[in-house]
């Protein structure tokens, strides 16, 4: 049975904040709302794009949120790879894990069509066992349903799994799924958030994940 590493996407594998922020600002601008500095989006992302839009314009009614969401997705689908970049050391980590026979999956709160498009764009040669994102069929993280869905596709004993992410949402997802969590310090949230969320491990660079896999 292979070991399995499940990665969050935004803030973990890829720095997507500029493209997310630009898409949200575009939607806000088209609807006549004020835009936000890109740096403020670090604390708006993490719970899916609907929650992102709601946080960007908290006074908007449900109908307006739907319109903003539609504009956001149309723009983001066309511009999701404009400024997004892999974090330093991530391509090398994924290649090394693959060469060692470790299975790799993605479990993201980003809507699933975007997850698949972005991952295949930046990591075309990595044989992910599953690329899962937000769908209407299951709740968003920290509900662990997405982890269980991934395990349905690639059954793995929980003792052989690491779940890697950059936020309290990810650490809580891992805890609810009863798998070991790894918090990364290069993402969108401060290390204090990871500690307060009781991350099982905290790493400062991608290569440190290899040691944790070896210890599994």
C-alpha positions in Angstrom: 0.0 0.0 0.0 1.4 3.4 -1.0 1.8 6.3 1.3 -0.4 9.3 0.4 0.2 13.0 0.8 -2.9 15.2 0.3 -2.2 18.8 -0.5 -4.3 21.9 -0.2 -3.8 24.1 -3.3 -4.0 27.9 -2.7 -1.2 29.0 -0.3 0.3 25.5 -0.2 1.3 24.4 -3.7 0.7 27.7 -5.5 0.7 31.4 -4.7 -2.6 32.3 -6.3 -3.4 35.4 -4.3 -2.8 37.9 -7.1 -5.1 36.2 -9.6 -7.8 35.6 -6.9 -7.6 39.2 -5.8 -7.6 40.6 -9.3 -10.7 38.5 -10.2 -12.5 39.6 -7.1 -11.6 43.2 -7.6 -12.8 43.0 -11.2 -16.2 41.6 -10.1 -16.5 44.4 -7.4 -15.5 47.0 -10.0 -18.1 45.8 -12.5 -20.8 46.0 -9.8 -19.8 49.5 -8.6 -18.2 48.4 -5.3 -14.9 49.4 -3.8 -11.9 47.3 -4.5 -9.4 45.9 -2.0 -5.6 45.9 -1.7 -4.3 42.5 -2.9 -2.6 42.0 0.5 -6.0 41.9 2.3 -7.1 38.9 0.3 -4.8 36.6 2.3 -7.5 36.7 5.0 -10.5 36.4 2.7 -9.5 33.2 0.9 -9.6 29.7 2.2 -13.2 28.8 2.4 -14.2 28.8 -1.3 -14.9 31.5 -3.8 -18.5 32.2 -2.5 -17.2 33.0 0.9 -14.4 35.1 -0.7 -17.0 37.2 -2.5 -19.1 37.5 0.7 -16.1 38.7 2.7 -15.1 41.1 -0.1 -18.6 42.8 0.0 -20.2 41.8 3.3 -23.2 44.1 2.9 -24.3 42.6 -0.4 -27.6 40.8 -0.5 -27.8 37.1 -1.8 -28.8 38.2 -5.3 -25.9 40.6 -5.6 -23.5 37.9 -4.2 -24.7 35.6 -7.0 -24.0 38.2 -9.6 -20.6 39.0 -8.2 -19.8 35.2 -8.1 -20.8 34.8 -11.7 -18.5 37.7 -12.8 -15.7 36.4 -10.6 -15.8 32.9 -12.1 -16.0 34.1 -15.7 -13.0 36.4 -15.2 -11.0 33.9 -13.1 -11.5 31.1 -15.5 -9.7 33.2 -18.2 -7.1 34.7 -15.9 -6.3 32.0 -13.2 -2.8 31.5 -14.5 -1.8 35.2 -15.2 0.2 35.7 -12.0 0.0 32.5 -10.1 3.3 30.7 -9.4 4.4 27.5 -7.6 6.1 28.1 -4.3 9.9 27.7 -4.3 10.7 24.0 -4.0 7.3 22.7 -4.7 7.9 21.3 -8.2 11.0 19.5 -6.9 9.1 18.1 -3.9 6.3 16.7 -6.1 8.8 15.2 -8.5 10.7 13.6 -5.6 7.6 12.2 -4.0 6.6 10.7 -7.3 10.0 9.1 -7.8 9.8 7.6 -4.3 6.4 6.0 -5.1 4.4 8.2 -2.8 0.9 9.0 -4.0 -0.2 12.6 -4.3 -3.6 14.2 -4.2 -5.1 17.7 -4.0 -8.1 18.6 -1.8 -9.1 22.3 -2.3 -12.0 24.6 -1.5 -11.5 26.2 -4.9 -14.2 25.1 -7.3 -13.2 21.8 -8.9 -13.0 22.9 -12.6 -10.5 25.6 -11.7 -8.5 23.1 -9.5 -8.1 20.7 -12.4 -7.2 23.4 -14.9 -4.6 25.1 -12.7 -2.9 22.0 -11.4 -2.6 20.5 -14.9 -1.2 23.8 -16.1 1.5 24.1 -13.5 2.3 20.4 -12.8 1.5 18.6 -16.1 3.9 15.7 -15.5 2.9 14.9 -12.0 0.6 11.8 -11.8 -1.9 13.0 -9.1 -4.2 10.3 -7.9 -7.1 12.8 -7.5 -7.7 16.5 -8.0 -10.7 17.4 -5.9 -12.2 20.8 -5.3 -15.5 22.4 -4.2 -18.6 20.9 -5.7 -22.3 21.2 -4.9 -22.3 17.5 -3.8 -20.2 18.0 -0.7 -19.6 20.7 1.9 -16.4 22.7 1.9 -13.5 22.2 4.3 -13.1 22.0 7.2 -15.8 19.4 6.7 -13.6 16.2 6.0 -15.9 14.9 3.2 -13.4 15.9 0.5 -10.7 13.8 2.2 -13.1 10.8 2.4 -13.9 11.3 -1.3 -10.2 11.2 -2.2 -9.8 8.1 -0.1 -12.7 6.5 -2.0 -10.6 7.1 -5.2 -7.4 6.0 -3.6 -7.9 3.8 -0.5 -5.1 4.3 2.0 -4.7 3.5 5.7 -5.0 6.7 7.7 -1.6 6.1 9.4 0.0 6.3 6.0 -1.5 9.8 5.1 -0.2 13.3 5.6 -2.5 16.3 4.9 -0.6 19.5 4.0 -2.1 23.0 4.1 -1.4 26.6 5.1 -4.4 27.5 7.3 -6.5 26.6 10.3 -9.1 25.3 7.9 -6.7 22.7 6.7 -5.5 21.7 10.1 -9.1 21.3 11.2 -9.9 19.3 8.1 -7.1 16.9 8.9 -8.2 16.5 12.5 -11.7 15.8 11.6 -10.5 13.2 9.0 -8.2 11.7 11.7 -5.1 12.0 9.6 -1.8 13.8 10.5 -1.6 17.5 9.6 1.3 19.4 8.2 1.2 23.2 8.4 3.3 25.2 5.9 4.7 28.6 6.8 5.1 30.0 3.3 1.3 30.3 2.6 -1.3 33.0 3.2 -1.7 32.7 7.0 0.8 33.2 9.9 2.5 30.4 11.7 0.6 31.4 14.9 -2.7 30.3 13.2 -1.2 26.9 12.5 0.0 26.5 16.1 -3.4 27.6 17.4 -5.1 25.1 15.2 -2.9 22.3 16.7 -1.0 21.4 13.6 0.8 18.0 14.1 3.8 19.3 12.2 4.9 22.7 10.9 7.4 23.0 8.1 9.3 26.0 6.7 10.3 24.6 3.3 8.9 21.9 1.1 11.9 19.6 1.4 11.0 19.1 5.1 7.9 17.2 4.0 10.1 14.4 2.6 11.4 13.7 6.1 7.9 13.5 7.5 7.0 11.0 4.7 10.0 8.9 5.5 8.9 8.8 9.2 5.4 7.5 8.3 
